[in-house]
Amino acid sequence: MVRNDVCVAFIERIITGQSLDVDEYGSFMNRMLFYTAKVIVIYGDTNSLLSLLFTKHPYNLLRKMWITSSHWDIAKKPSYSYFSYFSGALILSEQTSKIPGFKHFMKTINPVKYPEDIFLKNFWNTAFGCTYKPGKEDEGICSPNASLDTLCLSYLDIAMSSHSYTVYNAVYAVAWALHEMFLVRSEIESNMDGDNRVVYPWKLHSFLKNLQFNNSAGNQVVLDNKMNSVTNYDILNYVIFGNDTEVLVKVGEFIPQAPLGQDFTIQEKSIDWPTFGRKVPHSRCSKSCGPGFQIKAKEGKPICCFDCASCPEGQISNQTDIDQCMKCPEDQNPNKEKNQCLHKVVTFLAYEEPLGMTLASIAVGFSLLTALVLWIFVKHQYTPIVKANNRDLSYILLISLIFCFLCSLLFVGCPTATNCLLRQTTFGVMFTVAISSVLAKTITLVLAFRATRPDSRSRKWVSSRAPISVILFCTLIQVMLCGIWLLLSPPFPETDTHSDHEHIILECNEGSLIAFYLVLGYMGFLALGSFTVAFLARNLPDTFNEAKFITFSMLVFCSIWVSFVPTYQSTNGKMMVAVEVFSILSSSLGLLGCIFIPKCYVILLQPQRNTKKTLKNYSSS
């Protein structure tokens, strides 16, 4: 059974007869009853089954489903009622046929006819409660007309049992083998000129192999090369009715030589099951593992004894008693019960969601604010505060800040091949223009102070196009870096199905992280240069504290982007995009607020400070 994947809870050997040890047998019964198995298969004869009744508590056998091998002759059992505990048992019994004359022989047999048969006389005395010896007061004299046909099945079934039929065929098989052996012997003796040859009993074995003959019932008896009988089996159901009437009901059959699928038949509805409610018994070591769970074998236990373990992350089971859960496809995710795969929700930083809408609104709002500042500077372009530090550089810086705010919109929305190529490169170039403009303003501030000295050569650098050249040179390097990035390993849209178990993330793959951080590093280098120059020039005489404002703006810019790197690395999906958009907006706002808002304050709210007289008085002091 184990070889055929039948779950076996225990295997025990019962020793019957006088060698049975009571303590050992009691220990066996305790072990057997300890198991939760409801179906017990016992191989042996009737005596093997009867030995189970020698326990102190035979009622523990009640409601067990017994399946026994052939040769169970219920006529051999004792008359006490414990045997009713086996009601409902299924018995595999060799198919029998009516032997001509056997039933008539059983009806007419009696001790008078066969007085030398001691066994028959003892059985007769027990079955009929009588004796053939006169003088016993407690027993009557047996009637000479008594017949076994009048006995109930508890004592004797006069029909030929499977056990008797097997013995009958075995005797016939030996007779046929002896017949064949003596025929061969006769041929040998004739060829040996009458020389008598001794035939040993063990030579009979070869004649019993592959033997075929028809018995008196007309059935073919076949023995294979191992002298095993090839026969069909009936499946009998042992039923005890309320009036203690017993019967063996045929409920199926097994034909070994039939085609697969037709060799076993059983009528389930005809079986009288031993369980409460007369339902088919279910014998399981462990309860079934429902959908969402998988079988986890117990160490040292049979294969049918297991625990139920929840499916691992990303896996499901939609059937019972699954050995291994199944993985969901990459675009699907298990539900909470882990019994089916659900399609993942596609997610990205969209304009329709609150976060995307908020960031986009802030970007547009700050770009309009920057445009307003630019309009104020253009309107007051001839005032001292605008002309004091190269108004062309201020215009370039404000225009670049407008594009810096607007380039963050490329990060919002569904990633496509176009915006994946443009978002990082546009951001890098626009910020480089803005930072290089700040660097040019800082350099101009230092050169303007030196130009106030007599015979200074710095005057021609202040009045020339040198600041514009600084912007062009710095921007050209960034453009070259972005160009190499796009040529060698450009960004591209991709689908991330692994980072989030419940969502499919649409994002832009940067292509080359080295190129991405190289672009950021170059901007950081320019910002650090601007911060250093502005910090060194912070104490120079300046009417409007330009150097101090630039120093503070670069400090804000560097702080934002230094904190951006670890935050960017620790997030994924749309939150990673939101972190970069926030960094772009906050650093752009830092430049706008630190450099231009103080000037707008003077232009709009303190116009008395925006005069040449004030500038001269501050310079002379």
C-alpha positions in Angstrom: 0.0 0.0 0.0 2.8 2.4 0.8 4.4 1.7 -2.6 1.1 2.8 -4.2 0.9 6.1 -2.2 -1.7 4.8 0.3 -1.3 6.6 3.6 -0.5 4.1 6.3 -0.7 5.3 9.9 0.7 2.1 11.5 1.8 -1.5 10.6 1.5 -4.1 13.4 1.9 -7.8 13.4 -0.5 -9.9 15.5 0.7 -13.2 16.9 -2.2 -15.6 17.3 -2.4 -18.9 19.2 -0.8 -20.0 22.5 2.3 -17.8 22.0 0.2 -14.6 22.4 1.5 -12.5 25.2 -1.3 -10.7 27.1 0.8 -7.7 28.0 2.3 -7.4 24.6 -1.1 -7.7 23.0 -2.6 -5.0 25.4 0.3 -2.7 24.4 -0.5 -3.3 20.8 -4.2 -2.5 21.3 -3.4 0.8 23.1 -1.1 1.8 20.2 -3.7 0.9 17.6 -6.5 2.9 19.4 -4.1 5.8 19.8 -4.1 6.4 16.1 -6.8 8.4 14.6 -7.2 6.1 11.6 -10.8 5.1 11.0 -10.1 2.5 8.3 -8.1 -0.6 9.4 -6.9 -3.3 6.9 -6.2 -6.7 8.5 -4.7 -9.5 6.6 -5.3 -13.0 7.9 -8.0 -15.5 8.6 -10.9 -15.4 11.0 -8.8 -16.2 14.0 -6.7 -13.1 13.4 -9.8 -11.0 13.5 -11.2 -12.7 16.5 -8.0 -12.1 18.5 -8.9 -8.4 18.5 -11.8 -9.1 20.8 -9.5 -10.3 23.6 -9.1 -6.7 24.9 -10.5 -5.3 28.1 -12.5 -2.7 26.1 -13.6 -4.1 22.8 -16.1 -1.3 22.3 -13.2 0.8 21.2 -13.3 -1.1 18.0 -16.8 0.3 17.4 -17.3 2.6 14.3 -14.0 1.4 12.8 -14.1 0.5 9.1 -12.5 -2.9 8.7 -11.2 -4.3 5.4 -10.1 -7.9 5.6 -8.5 -10.3 3.3 -10.1 -13.5 2.0 -10.8 -16.7 4.0 -12.9 -15.0 6.7 -15.4 -17.7 7.6 -18.0 -16.2 9.9 -19.3 -19.6 10.7 -16.1 -20.1 12.8 -16.8 -17.2 15.2 -18.1 -17.6 18.7 -21.7 -16.7 19.5 -21.1 -13.7 21.8 -22.2 -10.3 20.6 -18.8 -8.6 20.5 -18.5 -9.7 16.9 -21.1 -7.1 16.1 -18.4 -4.5 16.4 -17.2 -5.7 13.0 -20.5 -5.0 11.3 -20.0 -3.1 8.0 -16.6 -4.7 7.3 -15.6 -5.2 3.7 -14.1 -8.6 2.9 -12.1 -9.6 -0.1 -13.2 -13.1 -0.9 -12.2 -15.3 -3.8 -15.1 -15.9 -6.2 -16.7 -19.3 -5.7 -19.0 -21.5 -7.8 -21.5 -24.1 -6.9 -19.8 -27.5 -6.7 -22.3 -30.2 -7.9 -23.5 -32.3 -5.0 -21.7 -30.3 -2.3 -24.9 -28.7 -0.9 -26.7 -32.1 -0.9 -23.7 -33.6 0.9 -23.8 -30.9 3.6 -27.6 -31.4 4.1 -27.4 -35.2 4.5 -24.2 -35.5 6.5 -24.6 -36.5 10.2 -22.6 -38.5 12.8 -24.8 -41.6 12.3 -23.7 -41.7 8.6 -20.1 -41.1 9.5 -19.6 -42.4 13.0 -15.8 -42.4 12.7 -15.6 -38.7 12.2 -14.8 -37.3 15.7 -14.8 -33.7 14.6 -18.3 -34.0 13.2 -19.6 -35.6 16.3 -18.2 -32.8 18.6 -19.5 -30.1 16.3 -22.9 -31.7 16.2 -23.1 -31.9 20.0 -22.2 -28.2 20.3 -24.4 -27.0 17.4 -27.6 -28.9 18.4 -27.0 -29.1 22.2 -27.5 -32.8 22.2 -25.5 -36.1 22.6 -25.4 -39.5 21.2 -24.5 -40.9 24.6 -27.5 -41.8 26.8 -27.5 -41.0 30.4 -26.7 -37.3 30.4 -29.5 -35.4 32.0 -28.5 -31.9 30.9 -28.4 -32.8 27.2 -31.0 -34.5 25.0 -30.4 -37.4 22.6 -29.6 -36.2 19.1 -32.2 -36.8 16.5 -31.1 -39.1 13.7 -32.9 -36.8 11.2 -31.2 -33.6 12.3 -29.6 -31.6 9.4 -27.1 -28.8 9.1 -29.5 -27.0 6.9 -31.5 -26.0 10.0 -28.6 -24.1 11.6 -28.3 -20.3 11.2 -25.4 -18.6 9.6 -23.8 -18.0 13.0 -22.9 -21.7 13.2 -22.6 -22.8 9.6 -23.2 -21.7 6.1 -23.8 -24.9 4.2 -22.9 -23.2 0.9 -19.2 -23.5 0.0 -17.2 -20.7 1.5 -14.3 -19.1 -0.3 -11.9 -20.8 2.1 -13.4 -24.2 1.3 -13.5 -23.5 -2.4 -9.8 -22.6 -2.3 -9.0 -25.9 -0.5 -11.1 -27.8 -3.0 -9.2 -26.2 -5.9 -5.9 -26.9 -4.1 -6.7 -30.6 -3.8 -7.6 -30.7 -7.4 -4.4 -28.9 -8.4 -2.3 -31.5 -6.5 -4.2 -34.3 -8.1 -3.6 -32.8 -11.6 0.0 -32.3 -10.9 0.4 -35.9 -9.6 -1.4 -37.1 -12.7 1.0 -35.3 -14.9 4.0 -36.4 -12.9 3.0 -40.1 -13.1 2.5 -39.8 -16.8 6.0 -38.4 -17.2 7.2 -41.2 -15.0 5.5 -43.8 -17.1 7.2 -42.5 -20.2 10.6 -42.5 -18.5 10.2 -46.0 -17.3 9.2 -47.2 -20.8 12.2 -45.6 -22.3 14.5 -47.0 -19.6 13.4 -50.6 -20.4 11.4 -50.9 -17.3 14.0 -49.6 -15.0 12.2 -48.3 -11.9 13.1 -44.7 -11.1 12.3 -43.1 -7.8 10.2 -39.9 -8.1 10.9 -37.6 -5.1 8.1 -35.4 -3.6 9.9 -32.1 -4.3 9.7 -32.9 -8.0 6.0 -32.2 -7.8 6.7 -28.5 -7.6 7.6 -28.2 -11.2 4.3 -29.7 -12.3 2.4 -27.2 -10.1 3.9 -24.3 -12.1 1.8 -22.9 -14.9 -0.9 -25.4 -14.3 -4.3 -25.0 -15.9 -7.4 -27.2 -15.6 -11.2 -27.0 -15.2 -12.7 -28.0 -11.9 -16.0 -29.9 -11.5 -17.9 -26.5 -11.4 -16.6 -25.8 -14.9 -14.3 -22.9 -13.8 -10.8 -22.7 -15.1 -8.1 -22.8 -12.4 -4.8 -21.2 -13.3 -1.5 -21.3 -11.3 1.3 -19.1 -12.5 5.1 -19.9 -12.5 5.2 -19.1 -8.8 2.4 -21.5 -8.1 0.1 -18.6 -7.1 -3.6 -18.8 -8.0 -4.8 -16.2 -10.6 -8.4 -15.7 -9.5 -11.1 -13.1 -9.3 -12.3 -11.6 -6.0 -15.7 -10.7 -4.7 -16.1 -7.7 -2.3 -18.5 -8.7 0.5 -20.1 -6.5 3.1 -20.6 -8.1 6.5 -24.0 -7.0 7.8 -25.7 -7.7 11.1 -29.4 -6.9 11.4 -31.3 -6.0 14.6 -32.4 -9.6 15.2 -28.7 -10.7 15.1 -29.2 -12.1 11.6 -25.9 -12.1 9.7 -25.3 -11.9 6.0 -22.5 -11.4 3.5 -23.7 -9.1 0.7 -21.7 -8.8 -2.5 -21.1 -5.1 -3.3 -18.3 -5.3 -5.9 -15.6 -7.4 -7.5 -12.0 -7.2 -8.5 -10.8 -8.9 -11.8 -7.0 -8.6 -12.0 -6.9 -9.6 -15.7 -9.5 -7.1 -16.8 -8.4 -3.8 -18.7 -7.3 -1.0 -16.5 -10.3 1.0 -15.2 -12.6 -2.0 -15.6 -10.8 -4.3 -13.1 -12.5 -2.8 -10.0 -16.2 -2.2 -9.5 -18.1 -1.4 -6.3 -21.6 -0.4 -5.5 -21.1 2.3 -2.9 -24.8 2.7 -2.2 -25.2 -1.0 -1.4 -22.7 -0.9 1.4 -23.8 -0.8 5.0 -21.2 1.5 6.5 -20.2 1.2 10.2 -20.2 5.0 10.8 -22.9 7.1 12.4 -25.5 8.1 9.8 -24.3 5.3 7.5 -22.0 7.7 5.6 -18.8 6.9 3.8 -16.0 7.1 6.5 -13.2 9.5 5.9 -9.9 8.4 7.5 -7.4 11.2 7.5 -4.3 11.9 9.6 -4.6 15.6 9.0 -7.4 17.9 7.9 -7.4 19.1 4.3 -5.4 22.2 3.5 -7.8 24.6 1.8 -7.1 27.2 -0.9 -4.4 29.6 0.2 -2.4 26.9 2.0 0.1 24.3 1.1 1.1 21.0 2.7 4.0 21.0 5.1 5.2 17.5 5.8 5.7 16.4 9.5 9.1 15.0 10.1 9.0 11.3 10.9 5.3 11.0 10.1 3.6 9.3 7.1 3.1 11.4 4.0 -0.6 12.0 4.8 0.3 13.6 8.2 1.1 17.2 7.5 0.5 20.8 8.7 -1.0 23.5 6.6 1.3 26.4 5.8 0.1 29.7 4.3 1.4 30.2 0.8 4.6 32.4 0.6 4.5 35.9 -0.7 3.6 36.1 -4.4 2.1 32.6 -4.5 -1.4 31.1 -4.4 -3.2 27.8 -4.2 -6.7 27.4 -5.6 -7.2 23.8 -4.7 -7.1 21.7 -1.6 -4.1 19.7 -0.4 -1.6 21.4 -2.8 2.0 20.3 -2.2 3.5 23.5 -3.6 1.8 26.9 -4.1 2.0 28.5 -7.6 3.6 31.8 -8.4 1.4 34.5 -9.8 2.4 36.0 -13.2 4.6 39.1 -12.9 1.6 41.4 -13.7 -0.6 39.8 -11.1 -0.6 39.6 -7.3 -2.3 37.2 -4.8 -5.4 38.4 -3.0 -5.5 38.5 0.8 -6.8 34.9 0.9 -4.0 33.8 -1.5 -6.4 31.7 -3.5 -6.4 33.6 -6.7 -4.2 36.1 -8.6 -5.4 39.6 -9.2 -4.1 42.0 -11.8 -1.8 44.6 -10.3 -2.8 48.2 -10.4 -0.6 50.2 -12.8 0.8 53.2 -11.0 2.9 56.3 -11.8 3.0 59.9 -10.7 -0.1 61.1 -12.6 -1.7 64.5 -12.9 -5.0 63.1 -11.8 -3.9 62.1 -8.3 -3.5 64.6 -5.5 0.3 64.4 -5.3 0.9 64.8 -9.0 -1.7 67.6 -9.2 -0.1 69.4 -6.2 3.4 69.2 -7.6 2.3 70.3 -11.1 0.3 73.2 -9.6 3.3 74.3 -7.5 5.6 74.1 -10.6 3.3 76.3 -12.7 2.6 78.7 -9.9 6.3 79.3 -9.1 7.1 79.6 -12.8 4.5 82.3 -13.1 6.0 84.0 -10.0 9.4 83.9 -11.6 7.9 85.4 -14.8 6.4 88.2 -12.6 9.8 88.9 -11.1 11.3 89.0 -14.6 8.6 91.5 -15.6 9.4 93.6 -12.6 13.1 93.6 -13.4 12.4 94.5 -17.1 10.0 97.3 -16.0 12.6 98.7 -13.6 15.7 97.8 -15.7 17.2 101.3 -15.5 17.0 101.5 -11.7 20.2 101.1 -9.7 19.3 97.8 -8.0 18.7 96.1 -11.4 21.8 97.6 -13.0 24.1 97.1 -10.0 25.0 93.5 -10.8 24.6 92.9 -14.5 21.0 92.9 -15.4 21.6 90.6 -18.4 22.8 87.9 -16.0 19.7 88.5 -13.9 17.5 88.0 -17.0 19.3 84.8 -17.9 19.0 83.5 -14.4 15.3 84.3 -14.2 14.5 82.7 -17.6 16.5 79.6 -16.6 14.6 79.4 -13.3 11.3 79.5 -15.2 12.4 76.5 -17.3 13.7 74.8 -14.1 10.2 75.0 -12.6 8.6 73.9 -15.8 11.0 71.0 -16.5 9.6 69.3 -13.4 6.4 68.8 -15.3 8.3 66.3 -17.5 8.4 64.0 -14.4 4.7 64.0 -13.9 2.5 61.7 -16.1 2.9 58.4 -17.8 6.5 57.7 -18.7 7.2 57.6 -22.5 10.3 57.2 -24.6 10.3 61.0 -25.3 9.9 62.4 -21.8 12.3 59.8 -20.4 15.0 61.1 -22.8 14.1 64.8 -22.0 13.4 64.9 -18.3 16.9 64.4 -16.8 18.8 66.1 -19.6 16.5 69.1 -19.6 16.7 69.3 -15.9 20.5 69.1 -16.0 21.1 71.7 -18.7 18.6 74.2 -17.2 20.0 74.0 -13.8 23.5 74.3 -15.2 22.5 77.5 -16.9 21.0 78.8 -13.6 24.0 77.8 -11.4 26.5 79.1 -14.0 24.6 82.4 -14.1 24.9 82.6 -10.3 28.6 81.8 -10.7 29.0 84.5 -13.3 27.2 87.0 -11.0 29.5 86.2 -8.2 32.6 86.6 -10.4 31.2 89.9 -11.7 30.7 91.1 -8.1 34.3 90.4 -7.3 35.6 91.9 -10.5 33.4 95.0 -10.0 35.0 95.7 -6.6 38.5 95.3 -8.0 37.6 97.6 -10.9 37.1 100.5 -8.5 40.9 100.6 -7.9 43.0 102.9 -10.1 44.6 101.3 -13.2 42.8 98.0 -12.5 42.6 95.6 -15.4 39.4 94.2 -14.1 37.3 97.0 -15.7 37.5 95.4 -19.2 36.3 92.1 -17.8 33.3 93.7 -16.1 32.2 95.6 -19.1 33.0 92.8 -21.6 31.0 89.7 -22.4 33.1 87.6 -20.1 30.2 86.6 -17.7 28.2 85.4 -20.7 31.2 83.3 -21.8 31.3 81.7 -18.3 27.7 80.6 -18.7 28.2 79.3 -22.2 31.4 77.4 -21.2 29.9 75.8 -18.2 26.6 74.9 -20.0 28.6 73.5 -23.0 30.3 71.0 -20.7 26.9 69.8 -19.3 25.5 69.5 -22.8 28.4 67.3 -23.7 27.9 65.1 -20.7 24.2 64.7 -21.5 25.0 64.0 -25.2 27.4 61.2 -24.2 24.8 59.9 -21.8 22.1 59.8 -24.5 24.5 58.2 -27.0 25.9 55.4 -24.8 23.1 54.5 -22.4 20.0 56.7 -22.8 17.1 56.6 -20.3 14.1 54.5 -21.4 10.6 53.6 -20.0 10.3 50.3 -18.1 7.8 48.3 -16.1 8.7 47.4 -12.5 6.7 44.4 -11.3 8.9 43.4 -8.3 9.4 46.5 -6.1 5.7 46.6 -5.1 3.6 43.4 -4.7 0.4 45.2 -5.4 1.3 47.6 -8.2 3.0 47.7 -11.5 5.2 50.7 -11.5 5.7 52.6 -14.8 9.0 54.5 -14.5 11.9 55.8 -16.5 15.1 53.8 -16.2 18.0 56.2 -16.2 20.0 53.9 -18.4 23.3 54.7 -16.7 23.3 55.7 -13.0 26.9 56.8 -13.4 25.9 59.3 -16.1 23.0 60.5 -13.9 25.1 61.1 -10.9 27.8 62.7 -13.0 25.3 65.3 -14.2 24.3 65.9 -10.6 27.9 66.0 -9.5 28.8 68.6 -12.2 26.0 70.8 -11.0 27.1 70.3 -7.4 30.7 71.3 -8.5 29.4 74.6 -10.0 27.2 75.3 -6.9 30.2 74.7 -4.6 32.3 77.0 -6.7 29.7 79.7 -6.5 29.3 79.2 -2.8 33.0 79.5 -2.2 33.5 82.6 -4.3 30.4 84.3 -2.8 31.5 83.3 0.8 34.9 84.9 0.2 33.2 88.0 -1.1 30.6 88.3 1.6 32.4 91.2 3.4 32.9 93.3 0.2 31.1 96.7 0.3 27.8 96.2 -1.5 24.7 98.3 -1.3 22.3 95.4 -1.7 24.2 92.5 0.0 24.4 90.6 -3.2 27.3 88.3 -2.1 25.5 87.4 1.1 22.3 86.5 -0.7 24.2 84.4 -3.2 26.0 82.6 -0.4 22.8 81.7 1.3 21.1 80.6 -1.9 24.0 78.3 -2.7 23.9 76.9 0.8 20.2 76.1 0.4 20.8 74.6 -3.0 23.6 72.3 -1.8 21.7 71.2 1.3 18.7 70.2 -0.8 20.7 68.1 -3.3 23.0 66.5 -0.7 19.9 65.3 1.1 18.3 64.3 -2.2 20.8 61.5 -3.0 20.1 59.2 0.0 16.4 59.9 -0.1 16.3 59.1 -3.8 18.1 55.8 -3.3 15.8 54.7 -0.5 12.5 55.2 -2.4 11.0 53.7 -5.5 8.1 54.2 -7.8 6.2 57.4 -7.9 7.6 58.5 -4.5 11.1 58.4 -6.0 9.9 60.7 -8.8 8.1 62.9 -6.3 11.4 63.3 -4.3 13.2 64.5 -7.4 10.4 66.9 -8.4 10.3 68.3 -4.9 14.1 68.8 -4.9 13.9 70.6 -8.3 11.1 72.9 -7.1 12.6 73.6 -3.6 16.1 74.3 -5.0 14.7 76.6 -7.7 12.6 78.4 -5.2 15.7 78.8 -3.0 17.6 80.6 -5.8 14.5 82.7 -6.6 13.8 83.6 -3.0 17.3 84.3 -1.8 18.5 86.3 -4.8 15.5 88.1 -6.2 12.8 88.5 -3.5 14.9 91.0 -1.5 15.4 93.1 -4.6 11.7 93.0 -5.4 11.1 94.1 -1.8 13.3 97.2 -2.4 11.8 97.9 -5.8 8.2 97.6 -4.8 8.1 98.6 -1.1 11.2 100.7 -0.5 11.8 102.7 -3.7 13.7 105.4 -1.8 16.6 103.0 -1.5 16.6 102.3 -5.3 18.3 105.7 -6.2 21.8 106.7 -7.4 22.1 109.0 -4.4 21.6 106.2 -2.0 24.0 104.0 -3.9 26.7 106.8 -3.8 26.1 107.5 -0.1 26.6 103.8 0.7 29.7 103.6 -1.5 31.3 106.7 0.0 30.6 105.4 3.5 
